[in-house]
Structure formats: C-alpha cells, structure tokens
Amino acid sequence: MNRLLAFAQLMRLPNVFTAMADIVLGAWAVGAIADSPAVFVCLLTASSLAYLGGMVWNDWFDLKIDLRERPSRPLPSGRIKTSTAMRLGIGLFAGSIAFGLLPELALGRTGSRSMLILGMLLVAILLYDAWLKRTAVGPIAMGTCRFLNVALGLSAAATPIPPWGWCLALAVGLYIVGVTWFAKQEAEVSDRGMLQVGAGIMTVGLVIGLAVPSLAEDTGARTETWIGFPFALALFGAYLAIAVLAAIRRPVPEKVQAAVKRSVLGLTLLDATLATALVGVWGLAIGLLLLPARLLGKWVYST
C-alpha cells in the first residue's frame, strides 16, 4: 500500500481528473462524445496518460531542488528510484501516443489533427518540465499545455475546430497561466505583487470564457447556453477568491498552497461551467470529476 501511495504521489493522481475534464469539455462542445465515442475515449485516455507522465517527469527533472525544498516527495525520499521514475515516464508517454494513434489506425479515422495536437502537447510538457518552468515564460508554457489539452478534446470531432473552440481553449489556458504564476513561490513566502498578477491573469481567463457563447452564436454554431451560465461563472470566481485573497493577505506557503490546490482542482468546476455555455445545464455533470479528485486528495497532495 505504501508503494502504491508513493506512485500516486509521484503522479499527483488527484489532478488527472482536471485533464479529463478538459477533454470532456472540448469533445462535448463539438458533439464528439455522441458522434465519435470511440475517438473520445481514446483521446481521453491519451490525455490522462500524458498528464500523469508529465507529473513523473516534473519530479524527475526537479530532483535536486526537491532534495532541498521537498525532501518528503517520493524521489528525494528514496521511496521510488529515479530509474524507475524514468521508465514510468517513458511508458506513460508511449501509452499516450498509442491511444492517440488508435483513432487513425484502428478506427478508420482519417487525418492527423488529433495526433498533431497530442504531439505538440507532449513536447510542451517535456519542455516545461525540463527547462521552461525555471524561466520567465514558465507560466505561459504551462498554460499552453492546458490550451492544447482542450484543443485535443475539440479535435475529437471530424470537423475542423471552430473559432469559438480556440477561444474556449484560450480561456482555460490563460486561467492556468495565472494559477502557475500564482504558484511560482509556493514553497516559500510569496511576493504579494506576484500573487496579484497571477490572480489578475486568472480573472482575464474567466472574462474570455464569458464571451464564448456570443462568439459561438455569431458563427452560427448549434449551441444551447444555460441561462445561469454567467452567474455560475461569477460564483466560481467568488469560490476561488476566498482562498486567493487569503493568500494575498498572508502569502505564507500554507495559504498559497491552499489557494493553488483550490485553483488546480477548481479547473474541473471551470470546465463544467464553461460547458454550460455550449451544451446547457447538463454541462455541470463534468463537475462530478471533482469527487474522485477530492477523495484521492485526502491522501495524495496535489501541488
């Protein structure tokens, strides 16, 4: 059991449901869950494996830093060998590629749009883990990963990704840029100004999300916007603000990490809320993915 817990901690297992939520959001928005269920399942699995692999590579590349700042993590504590982590990371990425190829090879799907986006996603993850997260463009790189993940879900449909779909992906991507910026100093006392910038970028992402139904309507897309969508989005913002403002007022690691955890797991709620702008109130069902994430989060810390 302790061995399994160590691997769950290494992969930050609770967070994988946020990656799933991105795919469900994108695929549902373009009708692919009903029209291409097998493609949807393949891309959902590919995204999940890519996310888990990215978490493994994150700790593998951060071993020296974690020895100093997070000695209890699975690799610096010795609970998992670095060689084992490397093999796991390779295996998860290989599995992701295999499931990404299935729609092309086994299901008779023509075109390579999904595989192209998945390839870009895997490269973006590796670049972030190995190098970019320690640079000024780290938050942008992480946001790009989420942008591509939503785009991967959108690519499940046989038709090209619509302009409003890219806007949907941008809303999620910018939100994650803000979350990543907010989390840059989570292991120490954070700079209050940096936290404020992160919170501001997250807000911009929410505002862009608010515009998605209007853009979809302008392009003649067949959507069903829930009347409560703008109010739900505002409520989500208020839910985040409670923890975010508390961290800004007192930027110690405990407060900042609590805000980051809420923001990361809250991505599932954001995806659910954005879905209601396109598929109606039933989009809130995506929020059910938060339940296993919260349950696992009791044993596996997610930041």
LINRAUR-V408102 format. One record per residue. N is the residue number from 1. RES is the residue in one letter. PHI is phi in radians with two decimals (999 if undefined). OMEGA is omega in whole degrees, 0 to 359 (* if undefined). Layout:
n:N res:RES phi:PHI omega:OMEGA
n:N res:RES phi:PHI omega:OMEGA
//
This chain:
n:1 res:M phi:999 omega:179
n:2 res:N phi:-1.10 omega:179
n:3 res:R phi:-1.14 omega:179
n:4 res:L phi:-1.11 omega:178
n:5 res:L phi:-1.09 omega:179
n:6 res:A phi:-1.08 omega:179
n:7 res:F phi:-1.20 omega:178
n:8 res:A phi:-1.12 omega:178
n:9 res:Q phi:-1.20 omega:179
n:10 res:L phi:-1.07 omega:182
n:11 res:M phi:-1.52 omega:184
n:12 res:R phi:0.85 omega:190
n:13 res:L phi:-0.94 omega:181
n:14 res:P phi:-1.01 omega:185
n:15 res:N phi:-1.31 omega:183
n:16 res:V phi:-1.11 omega:181
n:17 res:F phi:-1.22 omega:175
n:18 res:T phi:-1.23 omega:176
n:19 res:A phi:-1.15 omega:177
n:20 res:M phi:-1.06 omega:182
n:21 res:A phi:-1.08 omega:177
n:22 res:D phi:-1.04 omega:182
n:23 res:I phi:-1.15 omega:179
n:24 res:V phi:-1.07 omega:178
n:25 res:L phi:-0.99 omega:183
n:26 res:G phi:-1.10 omega:183
n:27 res:A phi:-1.18 omega:180
n:28 res:W phi:-1.16 omega:183
n:29 res:A phi:-1.06 omega:181
n:30 res:V phi:-1.79 omega:176
n:31 res:G phi:1.34 omega:186
n:32 res:A phi:-1.34 omega:181
n:33 res:I phi:-1.10 omega:179
n:34 res:A phi:-1.44 omega:186
n:35 res:D phi:-1.44 omega:183
n:36 res:S phi:-2.38 omega:186
n:37 res:P phi:-1.07 omega:181
n:38 res:A phi:-1.17 omega:177
n:39 res:V phi:-1.11 omega:179
n:40 res:F phi:-1.02 omega:181
n:41 res:V phi:-1.11 omega:179
n:42 res:C phi:-1.08 omega:182
n:43 res:L phi:-1.23 omega:176
n:44 res:L phi:-1.09 omega:179
n:45 res:T phi:-1.18 omega:180
n:46 res:A phi:-1.05 omega:179
n:47 res:S phi:-1.12 omega:181
n:48 res:S phi:-1.09 omega:179
n:49 res:L phi:-1.15 omega:177
n:50 res:A phi:-1.10 omega:180
n:51 res:Y phi:-1.13 omega:181
n:52 res:L phi:-1.08 omega:177
n:53 res:G phi:-1.10 omega:178
n:54 res:G phi:-1.10 omega:178
n:55 res:M phi:-1.16 omega:178
n:56 res:V phi:-1.12 omega:180
n:57 res:W phi:-1.13 omega:178
n:58 res:N phi:-1.01 omega:180
n:59 res:D phi:-1.28 omega:180
n:60 res:W phi:-1.12 omega:179
n:61 res:F phi:-1.28 omega:184
n:62 res:D phi:-1.69 omega:188
n:63 res:L phi:-0.97 omega:182
n:64 res:K phi:-1.10 omega:179
n:65 res:I phi:-1.19 omega:182
n:66 res:D phi:-1.19 omega:175
n:67 res:L phi:-1.04 omega:181
n:68 res:R phi:-1.62 omega:189
n:69 res:E phi:-1.77 omega:183
n:70 res:R phi:-2.37 omega:186
n:71 res:P phi:-1.11 omega:181
n:72 res:S phi:-1.52 omega:178
n:73 res:R phi:-1.08 omega:186
n:74 res:P phi:-0.98 omega:182
n:75 res:L phi:-1.35 omega:180
n:76 res:P phi:-1.14 omega:179
n:77 res:S phi:-1.38 omega:179
n:78 res:G phi:1.47 omega:180
n:79 res:R phi:-1.20 omega:175
n:80 res:I phi:-2.31 omega:180
n:81 res:K phi:-1.28 omega:179
n:82 res:T phi:-1.12 omega:178
n:83 res:S phi:-1.15 omega:177
n:84 res:T phi:-1.15 omega:179
n:85 res:A phi:-1.09 omega:180
n:86 res:M phi:-1.11 omega:179
n:87 res:R phi:-1.12 omega:179
n:88 res:L phi:-1.13 omega:179
n:89 res:G phi:-1.06 omega:178
n:90 res:I phi:-1.10 omega:181
n:91 res:G phi:-1.13 omega:180
n:92 res:L phi:-1.16 omega:178
n:93 res:F phi:-1.17 omega:178
n:94 res:A phi:-1.11 omega:177
n:95 res:G phi:-1.12 omega:178
n:96 res:S phi:-1.06 omega:179
n:97 res:I phi:-1.10 omega:181
n:98 res:A phi:-1.06 omega:180
n:99 res:F phi:-1.24 omega:175
n:100 res:G phi:-1.17 omega:180
n:101 res:L phi:-1.42 omega:184
n:102 res:L phi:-0.95 omega:179
n:103 res:P phi:-1.04 omega:180
n:104 res:E phi:-1.38 omega:189
n:105 res:L phi:-1.63 omega:188
n:106 res:A phi:-1.78 omega:187
n:107 res:L phi:-1.80 omega:178
n:108 res:G phi:1.28 omega:180
n:109 res:R phi:-1.31 omega:179
n:110 res:T phi:-1.68 omega:181
n:111 res:G phi:1.57 omega:184
n:112 res:S phi:-2.25 omega:183
n:113 res:R phi:-1.04 omega:181
n:114 res:S phi:-1.10 omega:181
n:115 res:M phi:-1.18 omega:177
n:116 res:L phi:-1.11 omega:180
n:117 res:I phi:-1.15 omega:179
n:118 res:L phi:-1.08 omega:178
n:119 res:G phi:-1.06 omega:177
n:120 res:M phi:-1.10 omega:179
n:121 res:L phi:-1.11 omega:180
n:122 res:L phi:-1.11 omega:178
n:123 res:V phi:-1.13 omega:180
n:124 res:A phi:-1.08 omega:179
n:125 res:I phi:-1.10 omega:181
n:126 res:L phi:-1.12 omega:179
n:127 res:L phi:-1.08 omega:178
n:128 res:Y phi:-1.12 omega:183
n:129 res:D phi:-1.11 omega:187
n:130 res:A phi:-1.44 omega:190
n:131 res:W phi:-2.56 omega:194
n:132 res:L phi:-1.14 omega:183
n:133 res:K phi:-1.17 omega:178
n:134 res:R phi:-1.67 omega:179
n:135 res:T phi:-2.04 omega:181
n:136 res:A phi:-1.16 omega:182
n:137 res:V phi:-1.64 omega:180
n:138 res:G phi:-0.95 omega:179
n:139 res:P phi:-1.04 omega:179
n:140 res:I phi:-1.14 omega:179
n:141 res:A phi:-1.11 omega:179
n:142 res:M phi:-1.16 omega:177
n:143 res:G phi:-1.09 omega:177
n:144 res:T phi:-1.09 omega:177
n:145 res:C phi:-1.04 omega:180
n:146 res:R phi:-1.23 omega:176
n:147 res:F phi:-0.99 omega:181
n:148 res:L phi:-1.20 omega:180
n:149 res:N phi:-1.18 omega:176
n:150 res:V phi:-1.14 omega:178
n:151 res:A phi:-1.06 omega:178
n:152 res:L phi:-1.08 omega:176
n:153 res:G phi:-1.12 omega:179
n:154 res:L phi:-1.09 omega:183
n:155 res:S phi:-1.30 omega:180
n:156 res:A phi:-1.16 omega:177
n:157 res:A phi:-1.35 omega:180
n:158 res:A phi:-1.32 omega:182
n:159 res:T phi:-1.56 omega:178
n:160 res:P phi:-1.05 omega:178
n:161 res:I phi:-1.16 omega:182
n:162 res:P phi:-1.30 omega:180
n:163 res:P phi:-0.98 omega:180
n:164 res:W phi:-1.17 omega:176
n:165 res:G phi:-1.16 omega:177
n:166 res:W phi:-1.12 omega:177
n:167 res:C phi:-1.14 omega:177
n:168 res:L phi:-1.05 omega:178
n:169 res:A phi:-1.11 omega:180
n:170 res:L phi:-1.12 omega:179
n:171 res:A phi:-1.03 omega:179
n:172 res:V phi:-1.18 omega:181
n:173 res:G phi:-1.08 omega:180
n:174 res:L phi:-1.15 omega:177
n:175 res:Y phi:-0.99 omega:181
n:176 res:I phi:-1.26 omega:172
n:177 res:V phi:-0.96 omega:179
n:178 res:G phi:-1.12 omega:179
n:179 res:V phi:-1.08 omega:181
n:180 res:T phi:-1.15 omega:177
n:181 res:W phi:-1.08 omega:180
n:182 res:F phi:-1.06 omega:186
n:183 res:A phi:-1.61 omega:189
n:184 res:K phi:-1.00 omega:183
n:185 res:Q phi:-2.05 omega:188
n:186 res:E phi:-1.10 omega:182
n:187 res:A phi:-1.45 omega:180
n:188 res:E phi:-2.46 omega:177
n:189 res:V phi:-1.18 omega:186
n:190 res:S phi:-1.45 omega:173
n:191 res:D phi:-1.31 omega:184
n:192 res:R phi:-1.09 omega:179
n:193 res:G phi:-1.12 omega:179
n:194 res:M phi:-1.12 omega:178
n:195 res:L phi:-1.11 omega:180
n:196 res:Q phi:-1.14 omega:177
n:197 res:V phi:-1.09 omega:178
n:198 res:G phi:-1.04 omega:179
n:199 res:A phi:-1.11 omega:179
n:200 res:G phi:-1.14 omega:179
n:201 res:I phi:-1.16 omega:176
n:202 res:M phi:-1.03 omega:180
n:203 res:T phi:-1.13 omega:178
n:204 res:V phi:-1.05 omega:177
n:205 res:G phi:-1.03 omega:179
n:206 res:L phi:-1.15 omega:180
n:207 res:V phi:-1.12 omega:177
n:208 res:I phi:-1.09 omega:177
n:209 res:G phi:-1.04 omega:180
n:210 res:L phi:-1.10 omega:183
n:211 res:A phi:-1.48 omega:186
n:212 res:V phi:-1.01 omega:182
n:213 res:P phi:-1.07 omega:178
n:214 res:S phi:-1.15 omega:178
n:215 res:L phi:-1.13 omega:179
n:216 res:A phi:-1.12 omega:179
n:217 res:E phi:-1.14 omega:181
n:218 res:D phi:-1.13 omega:180
n:219 res:T phi:-1.62 omega:177
n:220 res:G phi:1.37 omega:180
n:221 res:A phi:-1.20 omega:177
n:222 res:R phi:-1.49 omega:181
n:223 res:T phi:-2.24 omega:178
n:224 res:E phi:-2.31 omega:184
n:225 res:T phi:-1.47 omega:177
n:226 res:W phi:-1.22 omega:182
n:227 res:I phi:-1.08 omega:181
n:228 res:G phi:-1.54 omega:184
n:229 res:F phi:-0.94 omega:182
n:230 res:P phi:-1.09 omega:179
n:231 res:F phi:-1.24 omega:178
n:232 res:A phi:-1.13 omega:180
n:233 res:L phi:-1.16 omega:177
n:234 res:A phi:-1.15 omega:178
n:235 res:L phi:-1.13 omega:177
n:236 res:F phi:-1.09 omega:178
n:237 res:G phi:-1.05 omega:179
n:238 res:A phi:-1.17 omega:178
n:239 res:Y phi:-1.05 omega:177
n:240 res:L phi:-1.18 omega:187
n:241 res:A phi:-1.03 omega:181
n:242 res:I phi:-1.01 omega:181
n:243 res:A phi:-1.36 omega:183
n:244 res:V phi:-1.13 omega:180
n:245 res:L phi:-1.18 omega:177
n:246 res:A phi:-1.11 omega:178
n:247 res:A phi:-1.22 omega:179
n:248 res:I phi:-1.17 omega:179
n:249 res:R phi:-1.16 omega:181
n:250 res:R phi:-2.38 omega:190
n:251 res:P phi:-1.39 omega:177
n:252 res:V phi:-1.49 omega:183
n:253 res:P phi:-0.92 omega:183
n:254 res:E phi:-1.06 omega:181
n:255 res:K phi:-1.22 omega:181
n:256 res:V phi:-1.15 omega:180
n:257 res:Q phi:-1.13 omega:177
n:258 res:A phi:-1.13 omega:178
n:259 res:A phi:-1.17 omega:179
n:260 res:V phi:-1.14 omega:179
n:261 res:K phi:-1.05 omega:179
n:262 res:R phi:-1.11 omega:182
n:263 res:S phi:-1.21 omega:180
n:264 res:V phi:-1.19 omega:179
n:265 res:L phi:-1.19 omega:178
n:266 res:G phi:-1.17 omega:178
n:267 res:L phi:-1.02 omega:177
n:268 res:T phi:-1.09 omega:177
n:269 res:L phi:-1.18 omega:178
n:270 res:L phi:-1.10 omega:178
n:271 res:D phi:-1.03 omega:180
n:272 res:A phi:-1.10 omega:180
n:273 res:T phi:-1.15 omega:178
n:274 res:L phi:-1.11 omega:179
n:275 res:A phi:-1.09 omega:181
n:276 res:T phi:-1.15 omega:177
n:277 res:A phi:-1.28 omega:187
n:278 res:L phi:-2.17 omega:184
n:279 res:V phi:-2.12 omega:179
n:280 res:G phi:1.56 omega:187
n:281 res:V phi:-1.06 omega:180
n:282 res:W phi:-1.12 omega:177
n:283 res:G phi:-1.06 omega:179
n:284 res:L phi:-1.09 omega:180
n:285 res:A phi:-1.07 omega:177
n:286 res:I phi:-1.03 omega:179
n:287 res:G phi:-1.06 omega:178
n:288 res:L phi:-1.11 omega:177
n:289 res:L phi:-1.15 omega:178
n:290 res:L phi:-1.22 omega:183
n:291 res:L phi:-1.10 omega:177
n:292 res:P phi:-1.13 omega:178
n:293 res:A phi:-1.13 omega:179
n:294 res:R phi:-1.17 omega:180
n:295 res:L phi:-1.12 omega:179
n:296 res:L phi:-1.17 omega:181
n:297 res:G phi:-1.12 omega:177
n:298 res:K phi:-1.20 omega:181
n:299 res:W phi:-1.96 omega:185
n:300 res:V phi:-2.16 omega:180
n:301 res:Y phi:-1.22 omega:192
n:302 res:S phi:-1.79 omega:179
n:303 res:T phi:-1.95 omega:*
//
